[in-house]
Amino acid sequence: MEKITFTPVQVALKEFGGVRKLARALGRDAASVSRWQKLGLIPAKDQRKLLELAWEQGKSITAHQVIFGREND
């Protein structure tokens, strides 16, 4: 079976429930978060805040995934 790699943005969007919910949680506009999708990366200045919010809310996301993404076996 082929491994599928999800980008850091795809992981965050899945955990937070989409672009608008992630943007609202981070205090960013949805257009900014949508732009992240094109690169597949979360800006360094937003990574820590995203992790803190995710952990506070009991979401299953790690620092490694915020930087490198997630592989699905």
N, CA, C and O atoms as a Tinker XYZ file with bonds, in Angstrom:
   292  protein
     1  N      0.833000   -1.183000    0.000000    73     2
     2  CA     0.000000    0.000000    0.000000    64     1     3
     3  C      0.884000    1.255000    0.000000    63     2     4     5
     4  O      1.895000    1.309000    0.700000    81     3
     5  N      0.505000    2.229000   -0.765000    73     3     6
     6  CA     1.270000    3.460000   -0.902000    64     5     7
     7  C      1.009000    4.409000    0.273000    63     6     8     9
     8  O     -0.126000    4.584000    0.714000    81     7
     9  N      2.094000    5.013000    0.762000    73     7    10
    10  CA     1.948000    5.996000    1.827000    64     9    11
    11  C      1.496000    7.321000    1.243000    63    10    12    13
    12  O      1.948000    7.732000    0.175000    81    11
    13  N      0.608000    7.975000    1.948000    73    11    14
    14  CA     0.126000    9.291000    1.536000    64    13    15
    15  C      0.674000   10.293000    2.540000    63    14    16    17
    16  O      0.573000   10.083000    3.749000    81    15
    17  N      1.245000   11.363000    2.050000    73    15    18
    18  CA     1.770000   12.397000    2.933000    64    17    19
    19  C      0.848000   13.606000    2.882000    63    18    20    21
    20  O      0.515000   14.113000    1.811000    81    19
    21  N      0.447000   14.051000    4.058000    73    19    22
    22  CA    -0.376000   15.242000    4.185000    64    21    23
    23  C      0.528000   16.402000    4.588000    63    22    24    25
    24  O      1.376000   16.257000    5.469000    81    23
    25  N      0.347000   17.550000    3.941000    73    23    26
    26  CA     1.161000   18.721000    4.274000    64    25    27
    27  C      0.786000   19.224000    5.667000    63    26    28    29
    28  O     -0.273000   18.876000    6.189000    81    27
    29  N      1.650000   20.041000    6.270000    73    27    30
    30  CA     1.311000   20.611000    7.566000    64    29    31
    31  C     -0.032000   21.356000    7.541000    63    30    32    33
    32  O     -0.795000   21.294000    8.505000    81    31
    33  N     -0.314000   22.049000    6.453000    73    31    34
    34  CA    -1.576000   22.795000    6.366000    64    33    35
    35  C     -2.751000   21.828000    6.305000    63    34    36    37
    36  O     -3.769000   22.055000    6.960000    81    35
    37  N     -2.629000   20.765000    5.538000    73    35    38
    38  CA    -3.710000   19.778000    5.461000    64    37    39
    39  C     -3.979000   19.150000    6.832000    63    38    40    41
    40  O     -5.131000   18.921000    7.201000    81    39
    41  N     -2.917000   18.876000    7.575000    73    39    42
    42  CA    -3.074000   18.314000    8.917000    64    41    43
    43  C     -3.825000   19.300000    9.806000    63    42    44    45
    44  O     -4.773000   18.919000   10.492000    81    43
    45  N     -3.411000   20.554000    9.799000    73    43    46
    46  CA    -4.041000   21.573000   10.641000    64    45    47
    47  C     -5.502000   21.787000   10.247000    63    46    48    49
    48  O     -6.369000   21.907000   11.113000    81    47
    49  N     -5.771000   21.833000    8.958000    73    47    50
    50  CA    -7.147000   22.035000    8.503000    64    49    51
    51  C     -8.040000   20.875000    8.944000    63    50    52    53
    52  O     -9.184000   21.081000    9.348000    81    51
    53  N     -7.515000   19.679000    8.864000    73    51    54
    54  CA    -8.302000   18.517000    9.298000    64    53    55
    55  C     -8.586000   18.595000   10.791000    63    54    56    57
    56  O     -9.712000   18.354000   11.227000    81    55
    57  N     -7.573000   18.928000   11.568000    73    55    58
    58  CA    -7.731000   18.972000   13.026000    64    57    59
    59  C     -8.668000   20.097000   13.476000    63    58    60    61
    60  O     -9.426000   19.928000   14.430000    81    59
    61  N     -8.616000   21.225000   12.799000    73    59    62
    62  CA    -9.422000   22.377000   13.212000    64    61    63
    63  C    -10.764000   22.473000   12.488000    63    62    64    65
    64  O    -11.613000   23.273000   12.881000    81    63
    65  N    -10.973000   21.680000   11.447000    73    63    66
    66  CA   -12.270000   21.661000   10.793000    64    65    67
    67  C    -12.423000   22.583000    9.607000    63    66    68    69
    68  O    -13.548000   22.923000    9.241000    81    67
    69  N    -11.325000   23.000000    8.992000    73    67    70
    70  CA   -11.411000   23.796000    7.782000    64    69    71
    71  C    -10.739000   25.152000    7.886000    63    70    72    73
    72  O    -10.255000   25.556000    8.943000    81    71
    73  N    -10.727000   25.839000    6.758000    73    71    74
    74  CA   -10.015000   27.124000    6.645000    64    73    75
    75  C    -10.568000   28.164000    7.606000    63    74    76    77
    76  O     -9.808000   28.781000    8.352000    81    75
    77  N    -11.869000   28.366000    7.600000    73    75    78
    78  CA   -12.456000   29.424000    8.440000    64    77    79
    79  C    -12.249000   29.160000    9.926000    63    78    80    81
    80  O    -11.928000   30.077000   10.683000    81    79
    81  N    -12.429000   27.919000   10.343000    73    79    82
    82  CA   -12.271000   27.601000   11.767000    64    81    83
    83  C    -10.815000   27.756000   12.207000    63    82    84    85
    84  O    -10.543000   28.250000   13.302000    81    83
    85  N     -9.885000   27.335000   11.356000    73    83    86
    86  CA    -8.472000   27.488000   11.687000    64    85    87
    87  C     -8.097000   28.966000   11.739000    63    86    88    89
    88  O     -7.411000   29.408000   12.661000    81    87
    89  N     -8.547000   29.718000   10.755000    73    87    90
    90  CA    -8.254000   31.156000   10.717000    64    89    91
    91  C     -8.802000   31.851000   11.959000    63    90    92    93
    92  O     -8.110000   32.658000   12.580000    81    91
    93  N    -10.031000   31.541000   12.316000    73    91    94
    94  CA   -10.662000   32.158000   13.492000    64    93    95
    95  C     -9.883000   31.819000   14.760000    63    94    96    97
    96  O     -9.659000   32.684000   15.606000    81    95
    97  N     -9.471000   30.557000   14.888000    73    95    98
    98  CA    -8.730000   30.129000   16.073000    64    97    99
    99  C     -7.404000   30.868000   16.210000    63    98   100   101
   100  O     -6.963000   31.169000   17.319000    81    99
   101  N     -6.767000   31.161000   15.062000    73    99   102
   102  CA    -5.462000   31.823000   15.082000    64   101   103
   103  C     -5.558000   33.346000   15.039000    63   102   104   105
   104  O     -4.548000   34.037000   15.170000    81   103
   105  N     -6.765000   33.869000   14.856000    73   103   106
   106  CA    -6.924000   35.314000   14.742000    64   105   107
   107  C     -6.422000   35.839000   13.403000    63   106   108   109
   108  O     -6.003000   36.991000   13.293000    81   107
   109  N     -6.470000   34.980000   12.387000    73   107   110
   110  CA    -6.040000   35.356000   11.039000    64   109   111
   111  C     -7.257000   35.405000   10.137000    63   110   112   113
   112  O     -8.310000   34.872000   10.488000    81   111
   113  N     -7.128000   36.038000    8.978000    73   111   114
   114  CA    -8.242000   36.020000    8.036000    64   113   115
   115  C     -8.159000   34.744000    7.200000    63   114   116   117
   116  O     -7.085000   34.177000    7.001000    81   115
   117  N     -9.314000   34.314000    6.721000    73   115   118
   118  CA    -9.400000   33.060000    5.967000    64   117   119
   119  C     -8.549000   33.106000    4.699000    63   118   120   121
   120  O     -8.020000   32.080000    4.272000    81   119
   121  N     -8.414000   34.278000    4.100000    73   119   122
   122  CA    -7.606000   34.396000    2.876000    64   121   123
   123  C     -6.142000   34.049000    3.156000    63   122   124   125
   124  O     -5.485000   33.422000    2.325000    81   123
   125  N     -5.640000   34.447000    4.304000    73   123   126
   126  CA    -4.250000   34.120000    4.670000    64   125   127
   127  C     -4.062000   32.615000    4.788000    63   126   128   129
   128  O     -3.099000   32.055000    4.264000    81   127
   129  N     -4.984000   31.974000    5.475000    73   127   130
   130  CA    -4.886000   30.527000    5.660000    64   129   131
   131  C     -5.041000   29.826000    4.310000    63   130   132   133
   132  O     -4.375000   28.822000    4.059000    81   131
   133  N     -5.894000   30.330000    3.457000    73   131   134
   134  CA    -6.050000   29.745000    2.117000    64   133   135
   135  C     -4.748000   29.823000    1.331000    63   134   136   137
   136  O     -4.412000   28.900000    0.589000    81   135
   137  N     -4.019000   30.916000    1.490000    73   135   138
   138  CA    -2.727000   31.052000    0.797000    64   137   139
   139  C     -1.719000   30.017000    1.283000    63   138   140   141
   140  O     -0.867000   29.563000    0.519000    81   139
   141  N     -1.819000   29.654000    2.536000    73   139   142
   142  CA    -0.911000   28.643000    3.068000    64   141   143
   143  C     -1.064000   27.339000    2.310000    63   142   144   145
   144  O     -0.093000   26.605000    2.130000    81   143
   145  N     -2.284000   27.045000    1.862000    73   143   146
   146  CA    -2.547000   25.787000    1.164000    64   145   147
   147  C     -1.707000   25.665000   -0.102000    63   146   148   149
   148  O     -1.274000   24.568000   -0.454000    81   147
   149  N     -1.477000   26.769000   -0.782000    73   147   150
   150  CA    -0.703000   26.724000   -2.025000    64   149   151
   151  C      0.724000   26.254000   -1.770000    63   150   152   153
   152  O      1.288000   25.504000   -2.566000    81   151
   153  N      1.304000   26.696000   -0.661000    73   151   154
   154  CA     2.663000   26.293000   -0.309000    64   153   155
   155  C      2.684000   24.993000    0.490000    63   154   156   157
   156  O      3.664000   24.248000    0.466000    81   155
   157  N      1.593000   24.737000    1.190000    73   155   158
   158  CA     1.533000   23.548000    2.035000    64   157   159
   159  C      2.233000   23.723000    3.365000    63   158   160   161
   160  O      2.408000   22.765000    4.118000    81   159
   161  N      2.634000   24.957000    3.652000    73   159   162
   162  CA     3.393000   25.231000    4.875000    64   161   163
   163  C      2.683000   26.240000    5.764000    63   162   164   165
   164  O      1.970000   27.122000    5.285000    81   163
   165  N      2.890000   26.097000    7.058000    73   163   166
   166  CA     2.372000   27.048000    8.032000    64   165   167
   167  C      3.517000   27.995000    8.364000    63   166   168   169
   168  O      4.601000   27.537000    8.727000    81   167
   169  N      3.303000   29.315000    8.249000    73   167   170
   170  CA     4.382000   30.255000    8.556000    64   169   171
   171  C      4.931000   30.038000    9.970000    63   170   172   173
   172  O      4.182000   29.756000   10.905000    81   171
   173  N      6.231000   30.174000   10.103000    73   171   174
   174  CA     6.894000   29.946000   11.387000    64   173   175
   175  C      6.275000   30.781000   12.503000    63   174   176   177
   176  O      6.160000   30.318000   13.638000    81   175
   177  N      5.875000   32.017000   12.181000    73   175   178
   178  CA     5.312000   32.890000   13.219000    64   177   179
   179  C      3.969000   32.391000   13.741000    63   178   180   181
   180  O      3.531000   32.828000   14.805000    81   179
   181  N      3.306000   31.490000   13.023000    73   179   182
   182  CA     2.007000   30.961000   13.438000    64   181   183
   183  C      2.091000   29.546000   13.997000    63   182   184   185
   184  O      1.118000   29.060000   14.573000    81   183
   185  N      3.214000   28.883000   13.845000    73   183   186
   186  CA     3.331000   27.483000   14.254000    64   185   187
   187  C      3.139000   27.284000   15.752000    63   186   188   189
   188  O      2.405000   26.390000   16.172000    81   187
   189  N      3.788000   28.103000   16.548000    73   187   190
   190  CA     3.689000   27.939000   18.004000    64   189   191
   191  C      2.269000   28.160000   18.498000    63   190   192   193
   192  O      1.756000   27.389000   19.309000    81   191
   193  N      1.640000   29.222000   18.003000    73   191   194
   194  CA     0.273000   29.514000   18.422000    64   193   195
   195  C     -0.664000   28.378000   18.026000    63   194   196   197
   196  O     -1.531000   27.984000   18.805000    81   195
   197  N     -0.489000   27.853000   16.813000    73   195   198
   198  CA    -1.317000   26.745000   16.347000    64   197   199
   199  C     -1.150000   25.538000   17.277000    63   198   200   201
   200  O     -2.135000   24.918000   17.677000    81   199
   201  N      0.086000   25.213000   17.614000    73   199   202
   202  CA     0.332000   24.077000   18.507000    64   201   203
   203  C     -0.282000   24.284000   19.880000    63   202   204   205
   204  O     -0.905000   23.376000   20.431000    81   203
   205  N     -0.106000   25.470000   20.429000    73   203   206
   206  CA    -0.667000   25.746000   21.753000    64   205   207
   207  C     -2.186000   25.607000   21.740000    63   206   208   209
   208  O     -2.763000   25.002000   22.644000    81   207
   209  N     -2.833000   26.164000   20.720000    73   207   210
   210  CA    -4.288000   26.056000   20.612000    64   209   211
   211  C     -4.728000   24.605000   20.433000    63   210   212   213
   212  O     -5.695000   24.158000   21.050000    81   211
   213  N     -4.013000   23.884000   19.587000    73   211   214
   214  CA    -4.360000   22.485000   19.341000    64   213   215
   215  C     -4.254000   21.676000   20.626000    63   214   216   217
   216  O     -5.150000   20.895000   20.946000    81   215
   217  N     -3.178000   21.858000   21.354000    73   215   218
   218  CA    -2.990000   21.096000   22.585000    64   217   219
   219  C     -4.022000   21.481000   23.630000    63   218   220   221
   220  O     -4.534000   20.611000   24.335000    81   219
   221  N     -4.343000   22.780000   23.749000    73   219   222
   222  CA    -5.370000   23.229000   24.701000    64   221   223
   223  C     -6.718000   22.579000   24.391000    63   222   224   225
   224  O     -7.490000   22.270000   25.298000    81   223
   225  N     -6.991000   22.375000   23.108000    73   223   226
   226  CA    -8.277000   21.822000   22.678000    64   225   227
   227  C     -8.247000   20.304000   22.532000    63   226   228   229
   228  O     -9.226000   19.702000   22.092000    81   227
   229  N     -7.135000   19.689000   22.897000    73   227   230
   230  CA    -7.034000   18.236000   22.852000    64   229   231
   231  C     -6.958000   17.652000   21.444000    63   230   232   233
   232  O     -7.326000   16.500000   21.218000    81   231
   233  N     -6.479000   18.460000   20.505000    73   231   234
   234  CA    -6.368000   17.986000   19.124000    64   233   235
   235  C     -5.089000   17.162000   18.975000    63   234   236   237
   236  O     -4.100000   17.387000   19.672000    81   235
   237  N     -5.136000   16.221000   18.066000    73   235   238
   238  CA    -4.029000   15.289000   17.886000    64   237   239
   239  C     -3.091000   15.791000   16.791000    63   238   240   241
   240  O     -3.150000   15.348000   15.644000    81   239
   241  N     -2.224000   16.728000   17.176000    73   239   242
   242  CA    -1.250000   17.284000   16.234000    64   241   243
   243  C      0.054000   17.501000   17.004000    63   242   244   245
   244  O      0.050000   17.954000   18.149000    81   243
   245  N      1.153000   17.171000   16.358000    73   243   246
   246  CA     2.466000   17.294000   17.014000    64   245   247
   247  C      3.277000   18.417000   16.365000    63   246   248   249
   248  O      2.951000   18.894000   15.278000    81   247
   249  N      4.327000   18.820000   17.049000    73   247   250
   250  CA     5.230000   19.830000   16.493000    64   249   251
   251  C      5.840000   19.329000   15.184000    63   250   252   253
   252  O      5.996000   20.097000   14.235000    81   251
   253  N      6.178000   18.067000   15.135000    73   251   254
   254  CA     6.744000   17.475000   13.920000    64   253   255
   255  C      5.772000   17.619000   12.753000    63   254   256   257
   256  O      6.182000   17.958000   11.643000    81   255
   257  N      4.500000   17.367000   12.994000    73   255   258
   258  CA     3.487000   17.457000   11.941000    64   257   259
   259  C      3.261000   18.890000   11.476000    63   258   260   261
   260  O      2.961000   19.121000   10.305000    81   259
   261  N      3.401000   19.840000   12.372000    73   259   262
   262  CA     3.229000   21.257000   11.998000    64   261   263
   263  C      4.348000   21.703000   11.056000    63   262   264   265
   264  O      4.162000   22.616000   10.252000    81   263
   265  N      5.499000   21.063000   11.160000    73   263   266
   266  CA     6.625000   21.425000   10.305000    64   265   267
   267  C      6.727000   20.513000    9.072000    63   266   268   269
   268  O      6.950000   20.992000    7.961000    81   267
   269  N      6.564000   19.204000    9.275000    73   267   270
   270  CA     6.830000   18.240000    8.194000    64   269   271
   271  C      5.591000   17.567000    7.608000    63   270   272   273
   272  O      5.679000   16.946000    6.549000    81   271
   273  N      4.456000   17.675000    8.261000    73   271   274
   274  CA     3.260000   17.000000    7.780000    64   273   275
   275  C      3.094000   15.644000    8.437000    63   274   276   277
   276  O      3.748000   15.333000    9.432000    81   275
   277  N      2.206000   14.841000    7.863000    73   275   278
   278  CA     1.871000   13.550000    8.468000    64   277   279
   279  C      1.762000   12.492000    7.366000    63   278   280   281
   280  O      1.185000   12.734000    6.306000    81   279
   281  N      2.318000   11.344000    7.635000    73   279   282
   282  CA     2.169000   10.220000    6.717000    64   281   283
   283  C      1.033000    9.341000    7.199000    63   282   284   285
   284  O      0.885000    9.086000    8.394000    81   283
   285  N      0.248000    8.889000    6.265000    73   283   286
   286  CA    -0.859000    7.989000    6.570000    64   285   287
   287  C     -0.485000    6.606000    6.064000    63   286   288   289
   288  O     -0.329000    6.406000    4.859000    81   287
   289  N     -0.342000    5.659000    6.968000    73   287   290
   290  CA     0.038000    4.295000    6.562000    64   289   291
   291  C     -1.167000    3.529000    6.050000    63   290   292
   292  O     -1.042000    2.367000    5.665000    81   291
